[in-house]
Every structure is written in C-alpha cells, then in structure tokens.
Amino acid sequence: MEIKKDMTIGELLEKAPEKAEILLNAGMHCLGCPASQAETIEEACEVHGLDADEIIKELNK
C-alpha cells in the first residue's frame, strides 16, 4: 500500500495501525481524537508544523 498525503489519519490507522508510532514520534499525539480521524495526513502535518513530504517518506519505508 502506498501512503499519500491525501489519505486520512483514520484510513491510515485502519489499514496500517503499526504506522501510528511514526506519527506519534513526529509529535502527533492526538491520533485518537475524533477530528483527527477525518484529517488528511497533509492537513495534520500543517497543524503540527511538520513537513508532509518527509512524513510520507517515513510512512512509506
């Protein structure tokens, strides 16, 4: 599965729950928040001041 910036956090965690650790380590500690489930990875990165391209690269390793 290729992870893309327009994938929602909820979709990512449903399909690849093991990737949560990467997001947590990057500073996204609100993964269980209902609002975050509908946010795209790109939107979440913007909110947290993270480079979405770097996060996507890490998630796809």
ABEGO torsion letter per residue (X at the ends): XBBBAABBAAAAAAABAAAAAAAAAAGBAAAABAAAAABBAAAAAAAAGBBAAAAAAAAAX
